[in-house]
Amino acid sequence: MTLYQTNWATIEAVVELFLETWPLIREGKNQRYPPLGQGSYHTLKDIIPFQDVLMNSSPDTPIRELCQAIRAKVDIDQIVEIRSQADFWIRHLERQSRQVQK
């Protein structure tokens, strides 16, 4: 998948989730789940080491290519974390894309 495709797959998944859950949320009947883990956040300074990779990417850039370029710029400990997160999202978005195409 490309950056463009993952962007649209994400938007479509969010819209679908909202349409499915909004009636339950409005009525106060939605299932609630506690947060998993501690969560995370990122600031603009976190992308500075990858700014050139991002600036040289286009909407047609394959996600795997982008991940490889980013991995080339980080140390081995960061690679493990980035890879596990990136691989999860790539698999998730590929599944979403296949469902949308059906």
C-alpha positions in Angstrom: 0.0 0.0 0.0 1.1 3.6 -0.6 0.8 6.6 1.7 -2.2 7.7 -0.3 -3.9 4.3 0.0 -3.3 4.1 3.7 -4.6 7.6 4.3 -7.9 6.7 2.5 -8.1 3.3 4.2 -7.8 5.0 7.6 -10.4 7.6 6.8 -12.8 5.0 5.5 -12.3 2.8 8.6 -12.9 5.8 10.9 -16.1 6.8 9.0 -17.3 3.2 9.1 -16.6 2.9 12.8 -18.3 6.2 13.5 -21.4 5.2 11.6 -21.6 1.9 13.4 -21.1 3.3 16.9 -22.7 6.8 16.9 -26.3 5.6 17.4 -25.1 3.6 20.5 -23.0 6.5 21.8 -25.9 8.9 21.4 -28.1 6.6 23.3 -25.5 5.9 26.0 -25.5 2.1 25.2 -22.1 1.7 23.6 -19.7 -0.8 25.0 -16.8 0.9 26.8 -13.3 -0.5 27.0 -10.5 0.5 29.3 -7.4 1.8 27.5 -4.7 -0.8 26.7 -1.2 0.0 27.9 0.0 3.5 28.6 -0.4 5.0 25.2 2.1 7.3 23.5 2.4 10.6 21.8 4.8 12.2 19.4 5.8 15.8 18.9 7.2 17.6 15.8 10.7 17.2 17.1 10.3 13.4 16.9 10.2 13.6 13.1 13.3 15.8 12.7 15.6 12.8 12.1 13.3 11.6 9.4 12.4 14.9 7.9 14.4 14.3 4.7 12.7 10.9 4.2 9.3 12.4 4.6 10.0 15.4 2.4 11.2 13.1 -0.4 8.2 10.9 -0.2 5.1 11.3 -2.4 1.6 10.0 -2.0 2.6 7.1 -4.3 5.5 6.0 -2.0 4.9 2.4 -0.8 4.7 2.2 3.0 7.3 -0.5 3.1 9.7 1.7 1.2 9.1 4.5 3.7 9.6 2.2 6.6 12.9 0.9 5.2 14.2 4.5 4.7 13.2 5.4 8.3 14.8 2.2 9.7 18.0 3.1 8.0 18.2 6.2 10.1 17.6 4.8 13.6 19.5 2.6 16.0 18.7 -1.1 16.5 16.6 -0.5 19.7 14.4 2.0 17.8 14.1 -0.4 14.8 12.5 -3.1 16.9 9.8 -0.7 18.2 9.2 1.0 14.9 9.1 -2.3 13.0 6.6 -3.9 15.3 4.3 -0.8 15.2 4.7 -0.3 11.4 4.2 -4.0 10.6 1.0 -4.0 12.7 -0.4 -1.0 11.0 0.6 -2.2 7.5 -1.2 -5.5 8.1 -4.2 -3.7 9.6 -4.5 -1.2 6.8 -4.0 -3.9 4.1 -6.9 -5.9 5.7 -9.0 -2.7 5.7 -8.2 -2.0 2.1 -9.2 -5.5 1.0 -12.5 -5.2 2.9 -13.2 -1.8 1.3 -12.5 -3.2 -2.2 -15.0 -6.0 -1.8 
